[in-house]
Amino acid sequence: MNMKEVGLYLFAIGIVLLVIYGIYRLIPALQYVDPFILASLAIIFLGIILILVSVIREKGKGEEKISKEDLEP
């Protein structure tokens, strides 16, 4: 694991913690919100999470090792 991956993981953990804290603070305010809007927001949030996870997984699979022979003309 290199420094770039560690930085990416720390960045993602920080974003997730902020989102969780925001949801925690938002729950008391959502007591009077229409259930349809609440369900729509939940579906949008889950969609964004799914997209981010799939992009991270594809990025991890896309790494290729390039040998020195391929780099020489």
Number of C-alpha atoms within 10 A of each C-alpha: 5 6 8 9 11 11 11 12 12 12 12 13 12 12 12 13 12 12 12 12 11 11 13 11 11 11 9 9 10 12 10 7 9 9 11 9 10 12 11 11 12 12 12 11 11 12 12 12 12 12 11 13 12 12 10 12 11 11 10 11 8 8 8 7 6 8 8 7 7 7 7 6 4
